[in-house]
Amino acid sequence: MIEHTREEINQRRDEGADMTAWAEEHQRLVSDGADAETWRAFYQRLYAEAEPAGNATEPSTLEAIRALRPEGPRRLPVDSSALADKILGAWQGRIAGCILGAVVEGKPRDYIDRYLAAAGRDDLTGFFPRLASLPDWADEAWLRSERIERSVAGGITHAVRDDDIDYTILGLHYLEKYGPRFTSDNVADEWLLLLPYAQIYTAERIAYKNLVNDLRPPHSATHENPYREWIGAQIRADAFGYVNAGRPEQAADMAFRDACISHTRNGIYGEMWSAAMIAAAFSVAEPREAIEIGLSEIPAGCRLADAGRKLLAWSEEYPDWKACWERAMREYGHLNWVHTINNALWVMVGLLYGRKDFGRTIAIAVRCGQDTDCNGATAGSVLGAMLGAGAIPQQWTAPFNNTVRSFVIGFDNSLITDLASRTLAQYKRVLDAGD
């Protein structure tokens, strides 16, 4: 409860509310060693009495979001002859980037640099090597867990189960079961049927609890949910981008229906931006253009759009990704390591400085640190969609033996090629349905 209360204060401060008095009271309770009952009472009073921050530039309804977005291409041409290869590339890219980042998930950039140095590496040019002996600073329990042992070079025999892959599979499931006009209530019902509570985190866990207590979307996202602008929705975007190749507006629409179950404001925008960017990647030739098209589907004045525009400008100012990262950290380093905005920037850094080299793109996105499996996955998804499976070096795909694990019923031990084929079928279904 201490953490929930602290994060709610931080969240409201980010939204523009004056939280000085609440923060001072929070610190007094910490100093006094308040018991659980006192913290619960404080938490409930905070939700009931704290003045919400009004911000007309950051709405949480689709109609209002669309009214505030900038001009942008809502449809783009798609080469149908290349689409099957590009959808497969997007799946392979997401999986490769996710498994690469899993080894250092939640770690800052300096930890990752020390890991590479301990392995005798100057750069990250393949999957992380296994450290034969662990330095004192290494996270031994994490690095010696079965999941990570199967995510390092030489230990990979398939793509291990990861929520960053599970949510992409779930997106495909919603489309197969309900079609392109699925609703937020449909998604909520599938969560209750298919998501193991112990395998979901932060905003999703709060939303799940709210759904169990009969709070339906969008109220499931807002009740006692201090994580409502964190990255959870952003990692659920990909399937909606895949089935809407060349249609960023429609991809963002589907992403909104998914995101509003658990997120508000920039938490929603993160998923809309990511889905639209991926949809655009099937049609455009440069990552920068895909990023910009993604930003055209969210409010022009929101914090995520502002951060994205700054990052795009900094990438032109700084020739080295590390200098760009440092500039971004000066402004956004205070955000939690699983916040939407900072992690979206690390995806952009990877895409912009990777120069359309697949391995370099996902490596840079991961080396930025923080939510590394999410960021490597999203960067890999975008570039995989842009380049196609045929252009991804085999070192990033062959170790998985075309197999991915998942907790989604009916999808465990799926063939990656089968997921891609099923996704292509849903693309055609979406196309046939029209708008």
QUIKAPE-V136938 format. One record per pair of residues at least 24 apart in sequence whose C-alpha atoms are under 10 Angstrom apart, sorted by the first residue. I is the first residue (numbers start at 0). J is the second residue. Records with the same first field share a line. If there is no record, write none. Layout:
BEGIN
I=J ; J
END
This chain:
BEGIN
0=35 ; 36 ; 37 ; 38 ; 39 ; 41 ; 42
1=25 ; 28 ; 29 ; 33 ; 34 ; 35 ; 38 ; 39 ; 41 ; 42
2=225
3=38 ; 39 ; 42 ; 201 ; 223 ; 224 ; 225 ; 226
4=38 ; 39 ; 41 ; 42 ; 43 ; 45 ; 46 ; 223 ; 224 ; 225
5=42 ; 225
6=224 ; 225 ; 226 ; 335
7=42 ; 45 ; 46 ; 223 ; 224 ; 225 ; 226 ; 227
8=42 ; 45 ; 46 ; 49 ; 225
9=225 ; 226 ; 334 ; 335
10=224 ; 225 ; 226 ; 227 ; 228 ; 229 ; 334
11=49 ; 50 ; 51 ; 52 ; 225
12=51 ; 52
13=52 ; 228 ; 302 ; 334
14=51 ; 52 ; 53 ; 54 ; 57 ; 228 ; 264 ; 265 ; 302
15=51 ; 52 ; 53 ; 54
16=49 ; 50 ; 51 ; 52 ; 53 ; 54
17=49 ; 50 ; 51 ; 52
18=49 ; 50 ; 51
20=49
21=45 ; 49
42=223
43=223
45=223
46=222 ; 223 ; 224 ; 225
47=223
54=264 ; 300 ; 301
55=300 ; 301
56=264 ; 298 ; 299 ; 300 ; 301 ; 302
57=263 ; 264 ; 265 ; 268 ; 297 ; 298 ; 299 ; 300 ; 301 ; 302 ; 303
58=263 ; 264 ; 265 ; 267 ; 268 ; 297 ; 298 ; 301
59=217 ; 255 ; 258 ; 259 ; 262 ; 263 ; 264 ; 265 ; 266 ; 267 ; 268
60=217 ; 255 ; 256 ; 259 ; 263 ; 264 ; 267
61=251 ; 252 ; 255 ; 256 ; 259 ; 267 ; 297
63=297 ; 298
64=255 ; 264 ; 267 ; 268 ; 296 ; 297 ; 298 ; 299 ; 301
65=248 ; 252 ; 295 ; 296 ; 297 ; 298 ; 299
66=297 ; 298 ; 299
67=295 ; 296 ; 297 ; 298 ; 299 ; 300 ; 301
68=294 ; 295 ; 296 ; 297 ; 298 ; 299 ; 300 ; 301 ; 304
69=292 ; 294 ; 295 ; 296 ; 297 ; 298 ; 299 ; 300
70=292 ; 294 ; 295 ; 296 ; 299
71=247 ; 248 ; 291 ; 292 ; 293 ; 294 ; 295 ; 296
72=245 ; 246 ; 247 ; 248 ; 279 ; 292 ; 293 ; 295 ; 296
73=245 ; 246 ; 247 ; 248 ; 249 ; 250 ; 275 ; 279 ; 292 ; 295 ; 296
74=243 ; 244 ; 245 ; 246 ; 247 ; 248 ; 249 ; 278 ; 279 ; 282
75=244 ; 245 ; 246 ; 247 ; 278 ; 279 ; 280 ; 281 ; 282 ; 283
76=244 ; 245 ; 246 ; 279 ; 281 ; 282 ; 283
77=244 ; 245 ; 246 ; 278 ; 279 ; 280 ; 281 ; 282 ; 283
78=244 ; 245 ; 281 ; 282
79=244
81=281 ; 386 ; 387 ; 388
82=241 ; 244 ; 281 ; 282 ; 384 ; 385 ; 387 ; 423 ; 426
83=384 ; 387 ; 388 ; 416 ; 419 ; 420 ; 422 ; 423 ; 424
84=383 ; 384 ; 385 ; 386 ; 387 ; 388 ; 389 ; 390 ; 416 ; 419 ; 420 ; 423
85=241 ; 244 ; 280 ; 281 ; 380 ; 381 ; 382 ; 383 ; 384 ; 385 ; 386 ; 387 ; 388 ; 389 ; 390 ; 419 ; 423
86=238 ; 240 ; 241 ; 242 ; 244 ; 281 ; 380 ; 383 ; 384 ; 385 ; 386 ; 387 ; 388 ; 416 ; 418 ; 419 ; 420 ; 422 ; 423 ; 426
87=241 ; 380 ; 383 ; 384 ; 387 ; 388 ; 389 ; 415 ; 416 ; 417 ; 418 ; 419 ; 420 ; 422 ; 423
88=379 ; 380 ; 381 ; 382 ; 383 ; 384 ; 385 ; 386 ; 387 ; 388 ; 389 ; 390 ; 391 ; 396 ; 416 ; 419
89=237 ; 238 ; 240 ; 241 ; 277 ; 280 ; 281 ; 376 ; 377 ; 378 ; 379 ; 380 ; 381 ; 382 ; 383 ; 384 ; 385 ; 386 ; 387 ; 388 ; 391 ; 419
90=164 ; 167 ; 168 ; 237 ; 238 ; 241 ; 376 ; 379 ; 380 ; 381 ; 383 ; 384 ; 387 ; 388 ; 415 ; 416 ; 418 ; 419 ; 422
91=376 ; 379 ; 380 ; 383 ; 384 ; 387 ; 388 ; 391 ; 395 ; 396 ; 397 ; 399 ; 401 ; 415 ; 416 ; 419
92=357 ; 358 ; 361 ; 375 ; 376 ; 377 ; 378 ; 379 ; 380 ; 381 ; 382 ; 383 ; 384 ; 386 ; 387 ; 388 ; 391 ; 395 ; 396
93=163 ; 164 ; 167 ; 237 ; 361 ; 372 ; 373 ; 374 ; 375 ; 376 ; 377 ; 378 ; 379 ; 380 ; 381 ; 382 ; 383 ; 384
94=158 ; 159 ; 161 ; 163 ; 164 ; 372 ; 375 ; 376 ; 377 ; 379 ; 380 ; 395 ; 396 ; 399 ; 403 ; 415
95=126 ; 150 ; 158 ; 357 ; 358 ; 361 ; 372 ; 375 ; 376 ; 379 ; 380 ; 383 ; 394 ; 395 ; 396 ; 397 ; 398 ; 399
96=126 ; 357 ; 358 ; 360 ; 361 ; 362 ; 364 ; 365 ; 371 ; 372 ; 373 ; 374 ; 375 ; 376 ; 377 ; 378 ; 379 ; 380 ; 395
97=150 ; 158 ; 159 ; 161 ; 162 ; 163 ; 164 ; 361 ; 365 ; 371 ; 372 ; 373 ; 374 ; 375 ; 376 ; 377 ; 378 ; 379 ; 380
98=126 ; 127 ; 146 ; 147 ; 149 ; 150 ; 151 ; 155 ; 157 ; 158 ; 159 ; 160 ; 161 ; 163 ; 164 ; 371 ; 372 ; 373 ; 375 ; 376 ; 395 ; 399
99=123 ; 125 ; 126 ; 127 ; 147 ; 150 ; 151 ; 152 ; 361 ; 362 ; 365 ; 371 ; 372 ; 375 ; 376 ; 395
100=126 ; 127 ; 150 ; 361 ; 362 ; 364 ; 365 ; 366 ; 368 ; 369 ; 370 ; 371 ; 372 ; 373 ; 374 ; 375 ; 376
101=127 ; 142 ; 146 ; 147 ; 150 ; 151 ; 159 ; 161 ; 163 ; 365 ; 370 ; 371 ; 372 ; 373 ; 375 ; 376
102=126 ; 127 ; 128 ; 129 ; 141 ; 142 ; 146 ; 147 ; 148 ; 149 ; 150 ; 151 ; 365 ; 371 ; 372
103=127 ; 138 ; 141 ; 142 ; 147 ; 365 ; 366 ; 368 ; 369 ; 370 ; 371 ; 372
104=141 ; 336 ; 365 ; 368 ; 369 ; 370 ; 371 ; 372 ; 373 ; 374
105=336 ; 337 ; 368 ; 369 ; 370 ; 371 ; 372
106=138 ; 336 ; 365 ; 366 ; 367 ; 368 ; 369 ; 370 ; 371
107=336 ; 365 ; 366 ; 367 ; 368 ; 369 ; 370 ; 371
108=321 ; 324 ; 365 ; 366 ; 367 ; 368 ; 369 ; 371
109=366 ; 367 ; 368
110=136 ; 137 ; 138 ; 366 ; 368
111=365 ; 366 ; 367 ; 368
112=366 ; 367 ; 368
113=137
122=359 ; 362 ; 363 ; 366
123=358 ; 359 ; 361 ; 362 ; 363 ; 365 ; 366
124=358 ; 359 ; 361 ; 362 ; 363 ; 394
125=151 ; 152 ; 358 ; 359 ; 361 ; 362 ; 394 ; 395
126=150 ; 151 ; 152 ; 153 ; 155 ; 358 ; 362 ; 394 ; 395 ; 398
127=151 ; 152 ; 153 ; 362
128=152 ; 153 ; 154
129=153 ; 154
150=398 ; 399
152=398
153=398
154=398
155=397 ; 398 ; 399 ; 400
156=397 ; 398 ; 399 ; 400 ; 401 ; 402 ; 403
157=396 ; 397 ; 398 ; 399 ; 400 ; 401 ; 402 ; 403 ; 404 ; 412 ; 414
158=396 ; 398 ; 399 ; 400 ; 401 ; 402 ; 403 ; 404 ; 405 ; 412 ; 413 ; 415
159=399 ; 402 ; 403 ; 404 ; 405 ; 412
160=403 ; 404 ; 405 ; 406 ; 407 ; 411 ; 412
161=198 ; 372 ; 373 ; 403 ; 404 ; 405 ; 406
162=198 ; 199 ; 200 ; 231 ; 234 ; 235 ; 372 ; 373 ; 405 ; 406
163=231 ; 233 ; 234 ; 235 ; 236 ; 237 ; 372 ; 373 ; 374 ; 376 ; 377
164=234 ; 235 ; 237 ; 372 ; 373 ; 376 ; 403 ; 404 ; 405 ; 406
165=194 ; 234 ; 235 ; 403 ; 404 ; 405 ; 406 ; 407 ; 410 ; 411
166=194 ; 231 ; 232 ; 234 ; 235 ; 236 ; 237 ; 238 ; 405 ; 406 ; 407
167=234 ; 235 ; 236 ; 237 ; 238 ; 239 ; 241 ; 418
168=235 ; 237 ; 238 ; 405 ; 406 ; 407 ; 410 ; 411 ; 413 ; 418 ; 422
169=193 ; 194 ; 235 ; 238 ; 405 ; 406 ; 407 ; 408 ; 410
170=235 ; 236 ; 237 ; 238 ; 239 ; 242 ; 253 ; 254 ; 257 ; 422
171=237 ; 238 ; 239 ; 241 ; 242 ; 418 ; 419 ; 421 ; 422 ; 425
172=238 ; 407 ; 408 ; 409 ; 410 ; 421 ; 422 ; 425
173=238 ; 257
174=238 ; 239 ; 242 ; 253 ; 422 ; 425 ; 426 ; 428 ; 429
175=421 ; 422 ; 424 ; 425 ; 428
178=425 ; 428 ; 429 ; 432
179=239 ; 242 ; 243 ; 249 ; 253 ; 425 ; 426 ; 428 ; 429 ; 430 ; 431 ; 432 ; 433 ; 434
180=253 ; 256 ; 429 ; 432 ; 434
181=253 ; 256 ; 257
182=216 ; 253 ; 256 ; 257
183=215 ; 216 ; 217 ; 253 ; 254 ; 255 ; 256 ; 257 ; 258 ; 259 ; 260
184=215 ; 216 ; 217 ; 256 ; 257 ; 260
185=256 ; 257
186=216 ; 256 ; 257 ; 258 ; 260
187=211 ; 215 ; 216 ; 219 ; 257 ; 260 ; 261
188=215
192=407 ; 408
193=406 ; 407 ; 408
194=406 ; 407 ; 408
195=406 ; 407
198=406
199=231
200=226 ; 231
201=225 ; 226 ; 227 ; 229 ; 230 ; 231 ; 261 ; 337
202=226 ; 227 ; 228 ; 229 ; 230 ; 231 ; 232 ; 260 ; 261 ; 262 ; 266
203=227 ; 229 ; 231 ; 232 ; 258 ; 260 ; 261 ; 262
204=231 ; 261
205=261
206=259 ; 260 ; 261 ; 262
207=260 ; 261
209=260 ; 261
210=260 ; 261
214=260
215=260
216=256 ; 257 ; 258 ; 259 ; 260 ; 261 ; 262
217=256 ; 258 ; 259 ; 260 ; 261 ; 262 ; 263
218=259 ; 260 ; 261 ; 262
219=259 ; 260 ; 261 ; 262
220=258 ; 259 ; 260 ; 261 ; 262 ; 263
221=259 ; 260 ; 261 ; 262 ; 263
222=261
224=261 ; 262 ; 263
225=262
226=261 ; 262 ; 263 ; 266 ; 335 ; 337 ; 338 ; 339
227=258 ; 259 ; 260 ; 261 ; 262 ; 263 ; 264 ; 265 ; 266 ; 267 ; 338 ; 339
228=261 ; 262 ; 263 ; 264 ; 265 ; 266 ; 267 ; 268 ; 269 ; 337 ; 338 ; 339 ; 340
229=261 ; 262 ; 263 ; 265 ; 266 ; 267 ; 269 ; 334 ; 335 ; 336 ; 337 ; 338 ; 339 ; 340 ; 341 ; 342
230=262 ; 265 ; 266 ; 267 ; 269 ; 270 ; 335 ; 336 ; 337 ; 338 ; 339 ; 340 ; 341 ; 342 ; 343 ; 370 ; 373 ; 374
231=258 ; 261 ; 262 ; 266 ; 267 ; 269 ; 270 ; 337 ; 338 ; 339 ; 373
232=257 ; 258 ; 259 ; 260 ; 261 ; 262 ; 263 ; 265 ; 266 ; 267 ; 268 ; 269 ; 270 ; 271 ; 273 ; 339
233=257 ; 258 ; 262 ; 265 ; 266 ; 267 ; 268 ; 269 ; 270 ; 271 ; 272 ; 273 ; 274 ; 338 ; 339 ; 340 ; 342 ; 343 ; 373 ; 374 ; 377
234=258 ; 269 ; 270 ; 273 ; 274 ; 339 ; 372 ; 373 ; 374 ; 376 ; 377
235=269 ; 270 ; 271 ; 273 ; 274 ; 373 ; 377
236=269 ; 270 ; 271 ; 272 ; 273 ; 274 ; 275 ; 276 ; 277 ; 377
237=270 ; 271 ; 273 ; 274 ; 275 ; 276 ; 277 ; 278 ; 376 ; 377 ; 380 ; 381
238=274 ; 277 ; 278 ; 422 ; 425 ; 426
239=270 ; 271 ; 273 ; 274 ; 275 ; 277 ; 278 ; 422 ; 425 ; 426
240=271 ; 272 ; 273 ; 274 ; 275 ; 276 ; 277 ; 278 ; 279 ; 280 ; 281 ; 380 ; 381 ; 384 ; 426
241=274 ; 275 ; 277 ; 278 ; 279 ; 280 ; 281 ; 380 ; 381 ; 384 ; 419 ; 422 ; 423 ; 425 ; 426
242=274 ; 277 ; 278 ; 421 ; 422 ; 423 ; 424 ; 425 ; 426 ; 427 ; 428 ; 429 ; 430
243=274 ; 275 ; 277 ; 278 ; 279 ; 281 ; 423 ; 425 ; 426 ; 427 ; 429 ; 430
244=274 ; 275 ; 276 ; 277 ; 278 ; 279 ; 280 ; 281 ; 282 ; 384 ; 423 ; 426 ; 430
245=275 ; 276 ; 277 ; 278 ; 279 ; 280 ; 281 ; 282 ; 283
246=274 ; 275 ; 276 ; 277 ; 278 ; 279 ; 281 ; 282 ; 430
247=271 ; 272 ; 273 ; 274 ; 275 ; 276 ; 277 ; 278 ; 279 ; 280 ; 289 ; 292 ; 293 ; 295 ; 296
248=272 ; 274 ; 275 ; 276 ; 278 ; 279 ; 292 ; 293 ; 295 ; 296 ; 297
249=274 ; 275 ; 278 ; 296 ; 429 ; 434
250=274 ; 275 ; 276 ; 277 ; 278 ; 279 ; 293 ; 296
251=275 ; 276 ; 277 ; 278 ; 293 ; 296 ; 297
252=296
264=297 ; 298 ; 301 ; 302 ; 303
265=297 ; 298 ; 301 ; 302 ; 303 ; 304 ; 338 ; 339 ; 340
266=303 ; 338 ; 339 ; 340
267=297 ; 339
268=293 ; 294 ; 296 ; 297 ; 298 ; 301 ; 302 ; 303 ; 304 ; 339 ; 340
269=293 ; 294 ; 297 ; 303 ; 304 ; 338 ; 339 ; 340 ; 342 ; 343
270=297 ; 339 ; 343
271=295 ; 296 ; 297
272=296 ; 297 ; 303 ; 304 ; 343
273=343 ; 346 ; 377 ; 378 ; 380 ; 381
274=377 ; 381
276=377 ; 380 ; 381
277=377 ; 378 ; 380 ; 381 ; 382 ; 383 ; 384 ; 385
278=381 ; 384 ; 385
279=381 ; 384 ; 385
280=380 ; 381 ; 382 ; 383 ; 384 ; 385 ; 386
281=381 ; 382 ; 383 ; 384 ; 385 ; 386 ; 387
282=384 ; 385
283=384 ; 385
284=355 ; 382 ; 385 ; 386
285=350 ; 351 ; 354 ; 355 ; 382 ; 385 ; 386
286=347 ; 349 ; 350 ; 351 ; 352 ; 353 ; 354 ; 355 ; 378 ; 381 ; 382 ; 385
287=311 ; 347 ; 350 ; 351 ; 352 ; 354
289=350 ; 381 ; 382 ; 385
290=346 ; 347 ; 350 ; 351 ; 381
302=340
303=339 ; 340 ; 341 ; 343 ; 344
304=340
305=340
306=330 ; 331 ; 340 ; 341 ; 343 ; 344
307=340 ; 341 ; 343 ; 344 ; 347
308=344
309=344
310=344 ; 345 ; 347 ; 348 ; 351
311=344 ; 347 ; 348 ; 351
313=348
314=347 ; 348 ; 351 ; 352
315=351
318=352
319=352
320=345 ; 348 ; 349 ; 351 ; 352 ; 353 ; 363 ; 364 ; 367
321=348 ; 352 ; 363 ; 366 ; 367
323=348 ; 352
324=348 ; 367
325=367
328=367
335=369 ; 370
336=368 ; 369 ; 370 ; 371
337=369 ; 370 ; 371 ; 373
338=369 ; 370
339=370
341=369 ; 370
342=367 ; 368 ; 369 ; 370 ; 371 ; 373 ; 374
343=370 ; 373 ; 374 ; 377 ; 378
344=374
345=369 ; 370 ; 371 ; 374 ; 375 ; 378
346=371 ; 373 ; 374 ; 375 ; 376 ; 377 ; 378 ; 379 ; 381
347=374 ; 377 ; 378
348=378
349=374 ; 375 ; 377 ; 378 ; 379
350=375 ; 377 ; 378 ; 379 ; 381 ; 382
351=378
353=378 ; 382
355=382 ; 383 ; 385 ; 386
356=382 ; 386 ; 390 ; 391 ; 392
357=381 ; 382 ; 383 ; 386 ; 390 ; 391 ; 392 ; 395
358=382 ; 391 ; 392 ; 394 ; 395
END
